[in-house]
Amino acid sequence: MTTPTRRVPESPFDTLEDAFGLLCAGPRPLALEAGAVPGLPARELPLTELRAVLLHPSTTYRVRNAAISILVERARSEGGRWTVGLAGVLLFGLRRATSGLCEVCPHKAADIEAEALAGLIEGIARTDPARQRLAARLIWLARDRAKTLVVKELAEVGRPGRHRCSEVS
């Protein structure tokens, strides 16, 4: 019998996805008491399921914002697994927001993703959980931090227009 090989994460976002999956698996998955959010089922939703519900086109912005607000409050008060949980719920948006930066500077993709995650953590600490469009704000802050890295990379290249990274706007 062969031992299954474990996939080595390829990027910080892949590592986050793995950690998120582990937190939301098993007999006691990380879950939100969704009944606290009008419009969600009145039961505990594992965050993987919550993410799918929040990404569904039929879910209103009001419901999304309320659920993300609760996750931000939990991440701020308890940290750890709730921060990973919130980041996992926002991961599709993070990937989309940074994909252009990673395409322009593929040799810095892992660093760009790491900076985005650092930006997200900073954003969690300084963004009002009652703010409207909370998920978009957190993702935008994460992207801004990643973009700062790309801008620094462009300055190091020193020859804008001659390097693929110079295409970032």
C-alpha positions in Angstrom: 0.0 0.0 0.0 1.3 3.4 -0.9 1.2 6.4 1.4 -0.7 9.3 -0.1 1.6 12.3 -0.8 0.6 15.6 0.7 0.4 18.5 -1.8 2.9 21.1 -1.0 1.2 24.5 -1.1 2.4 26.6 -4.0 1.6 30.0 -2.6 0.4 31.9 0.5 -3.1 31.8 -0.9 -2.9 28.0 -1.3 -1.6 27.7 2.2 -4.6 29.8 3.4 -7.0 27.6 1.5 -5.5 24.5 3.1 -5.7 25.9 6.6 -9.3 27.2 6.0 -10.3 23.7 4.7 -8.8 22.1 7.8 -10.5 24.5 10.2 -13.9 23.9 8.5 -13.6 20.1 8.3 -14.3 17.4 10.8 -16.8 16.9 13.6 -16.4 20.5 14.9 -15.9 22.8 11.9 -15.4 26.5 12.4 -18.9 27.8 12.0 -21.0 30.9 12.3 -24.3 30.9 14.1 -26.0 32.2 10.9 -29.4 32.8 12.6 -27.9 36.1 13.8 -28.0 37.3 10.2 -31.5 37.8 8.8 -31.6 36.1 5.4 -29.3 33.2 6.4 -30.5 29.9 7.7 -31.1 29.8 11.5 -28.4 27.2 12.1 -24.6 26.9 12.4 -23.0 27.2 9.0 -19.4 26.0 8.6 -17.5 28.8 7.0 -16.9 26.8 3.8 -20.7 26.7 3.4 -21.1 30.3 4.5 -18.5 31.3 1.8 -20.5 29.5 -0.9 -23.8 31.2 0.3 -22.2 34.7 0.4 -20.8 34.2 -3.1 -24.1 33.1 -4.5 -25.7 35.8 -6.7 -29.0 35.5 -4.9 -27.4 36.7 -1.6 -28.0 40.4 -1.0 -25.3 42.8 -0.1 -27.0 43.5 3.2 -26.7 39.8 4.2 -23.1 39.6 3.0 -22.2 42.7 4.9 -23.8 41.5 8.1 -22.1 38.1 8.0 -18.7 39.7 7.2 -19.2 42.2 10.0 -19.7 39.3 12.5 -16.6 37.6 11.1 -14.5 40.8 11.4 -15.7 41.3 15.0 -14.7 37.7 15.8 -11.3 38.0 14.1 -10.7 41.2 16.1 -11.7 39.8 19.4 -10.5 36.2 19.2 -7.9 36.3 16.3 -6.3 33.1 15.3 -8.7 30.7 13.7 -11.3 33.4 13.2 -8.8 35.5 11.3 -8.0 32.5 9.1 -11.7 31.9 8.7 -12.4 35.4 7.6 -9.5 35.4 5.2 -10.7 32.1 3.8 -14.2 33.5 3.3 -12.6 36.4 1.4 -10.1 34.3 -0.5 -11.9 34.4 -3.9 -12.0 38.2 -3.8 -8.3 38.3 -2.7 -7.3 36.1 -5.6 -9.3 38.2 -8.1 -8.0 41.5 -6.7 -4.3 40.4 -6.9 -4.4 38.3 -10.1 -3.4 41.3 -12.3 -0.5 42.1 -10.1 0.7 38.5 -10.1 0.4 38.3 -13.9 2.4 41.4 -14.4 5.2 40.3 -11.9 4.9 36.5 -11.8 8.3 36.2 -10.2 6.9 38.1 -7.2 3.5 36.3 -7.0 4.2 34.6 -3.6 5.4 37.9 -2.2 2.4 39.8 -3.7 0.0 37.3 -2.1 1.8 37.5 1.3 1.6 41.3 1.2 -2.1 41.1 0.4 -2.6 38.9 3.4 -0.7 41.3 5.6 -2.8 44.1 4.2 -5.9 42.2 5.1 -4.8 41.6 8.6 -4.0 45.3 9.0 -7.4 46.1 7.4 -9.2 43.9 9.9 -7.7 45.9 12.8 -8.5 49.3 11.4 -11.8 49.0 9.6 -15.1 49.6 11.3 -17.1 46.4 11.3 -20.3 48.5 10.8 -19.0 49.9 7.6 -20.9 49.4 4.4 -19.3 47.2 1.6 -17.0 45.8 4.3 -15.7 42.8 2.2 -14.8 45.1 -0.7 -13.0 47.5 1.7 -10.9 44.8 3.2 -10.0 43.3 -0.2 -9.2 46.8 -1.5 -6.8 47.4 1.5 -5.2 44.0 0.9 -4.7 44.8 -2.8 -3.3 48.3 -2.0 -0.6 46.7 0.2 0.3 44.2 -2.5 0.4 47.0 -5.1 2.8 48.9 -2.9 5.2 45.9 -3.2 4.9 45.9 -7.0 5.6 49.7 -7.1 8.7 49.1 -5.0 9.7 46.3 -7.4 9.3 48.7 -10.3 11.6 51.2 -8.6 14.2 48.6 -8.2 14.0 47.5 -11.8 14.9 51.2 -12.6 14.0 51.0 -16.2 10.2 51.5 -16.5 8.8 50.5 -19.9 11.5 47.8 -20.4 10.3 45.4 -17.8 7.0 43.5 -17.7 6.3 44.8 -14.2 6.2 48.4 -15.5 2.7 47.7 -16.9 1.1 48.1 -13.4 -1.1 51.2 -13.1 
